[in-house]
Amino acid sequence: MGNAIKTVGIIGAGQMGSGIAHVCAVAGYDVRLHDISEDRIKDGLATINGNMARQVSSGKMEDKERESALSRIHAAPAVADLASLDLVIEAATEDETVKRKIFANLCPILNPEAILATNTSSLSITRLASSTDRPERFIGIHFMNPVPIMKLVELVRGIATEDVTFEASRNFVGSLDKTVTVAEDFPAFIVNRILLPMINEAIYTLYEGVGSVEAIDTAMRLGANHPMGPLQLADFIGLDTCLSIMQVLYDGLADSKYRPCPLLVKYVEAGWLGQKTGRGFYDYRGETPVPTR
Ligand SMILES: NC(=O)c1ccc[n+]([C@@H]2O[C@H](COP(=O)([O-])OP(=O)(O)OC[C@H]3O[C@@H](n4cnc5c(N)ncnc54)[C@H](O)[C@@H]3O)[C@@H](O)[C@H]2O)c1
């Protein structure tokens, strides 16, 4: 098959899956979008439609382009709808059992030549690959959120990933107008390995009373030129996601420097997960975000 990826299947029509479908369709690929129910697929398609409409109104896309990109995305309510595709990217919930089940259902019907990729942000590519029938054709293609905006994609090979799989994936990512960075298969890869300990340290800084939420975010925005403070960024990522990545680092590298801050644990236990639940290090329920500490 070489580099000839023309058709792309996406499993999971959530935040990431819908973004990946969006950029693939804009780049001209024929896209099949799968999720556990037709309603979830419909929600994903509505998100894509809304995001593309925003790109049109801000002058980043022609309306004609939007129409033709949308016409290339097809709902795939059954796993069997993905059988003949060249590449399938799994972007379902970050749960190893869920992902393994998806691969177990998909592999027997999937074209034996097809590349199978996962968008996991933390799970071992080698371990996921070993649960499939094609570890040599398995790879991590890790998009960043929000996919249509973020330029970077981390490519992560498992121990058995063949060069031909890696090169086809690299060409595919390049065709989406994204920049590839190559990461080895270690917990949290590169971006999250560096970013999450920084966020965790910002939470320790708050926990130890070195500064308030506002002081810490202002310090990093104006003192380190970050576009967003680390606590605001944590709320944007989701505090549950931040905690689970810290736990993956802590468990996977067995080093106490990665221990999740108890204050992060407390916020997650309270259900204050950030923007998505209306409250995290900021309270988003009013007109403007108000720091919670
Ligand atoms: N959110 C981020 O910032 C981010 C960034 C990079 C990578 N990721 C990774 O991308 C993946 C998806 O994350 P998300 O933020 O889009 O999650 P999400 O919760 O928005 O979407 C997950 C989707 O998967 C679907 N799903 C669950 N089980 C399924 C199954 N058996 N078959 C088909 N679909 C199924 C769910 O219905 C849901 O629509 C995860 O592996 C996550 O680690 C997330």
The ligand as a Gaussian input file, in Angstrom:
#p B3LYP/6-31G(d) Opt

LIG

0 1
 N       -8.996000      16.049000      24.823000
 C       -7.715000      16.275000      24.582000
 O       -7.177000      17.352000      24.861000
 C       -6.900000      15.199000      23.894000
 C       -5.709000      15.565000      23.253000
 C       -4.971000      14.572000      22.576000
 C       -5.406000      13.244000      22.600000
 N       -6.554000      12.913000      23.258000
 C       -6.995000      11.508000      23.214000
 O       -8.013000      11.364000      22.232000
 C       -8.921000      10.324000      22.619000
 C      -10.339000      10.880000      22.637000
 O      -10.422000      11.959000      23.537000
 P      -11.607000      13.045000      23.462000
 O      -11.139000      14.201000      24.262000
 O      -12.031000      13.221000      22.041000
 O      -12.760000      12.278000      24.254000
 P      -14.340000      12.472000      24.117000
 O      -14.917000      11.962000      25.373000
 O      -14.673000      13.851000      23.650000
 O      -14.739000      11.473000      22.911000
 C      -14.613000      10.087000      22.991000
 C      -15.654000       9.452000      22.067000
 O      -15.392000       8.039000      21.990000
 C      -16.619000       7.392000      21.909000
 N      -16.494000       5.987000      22.263000
 C      -16.381000       5.434000      23.495000
 N      -16.351000       4.085000      23.396000
 C      -16.446000       3.801000      22.071000
 C      -16.499000       2.578000      21.340000
 N      -16.424000       1.408000      21.940000
 N      -16.609000       2.652000      20.006000
 C      -16.683000       3.847000      19.370000
 N      -16.646000       5.027000      20.007000
 C      -16.528000       5.000000      21.344000
 C      -17.503000       8.167000      22.878000
 O      -18.875000       7.904000      22.618000
 C      -17.089000       9.611000      22.580000
 O      -17.905000      10.190000      21.579000
 C       -8.408000       9.802000      23.980000
 O       -7.592000       8.701000      23.757000
 C       -7.601000      10.986000      24.508000
 O       -6.591000      10.616000      25.399000
 C       -7.318000      13.872000      23.881000

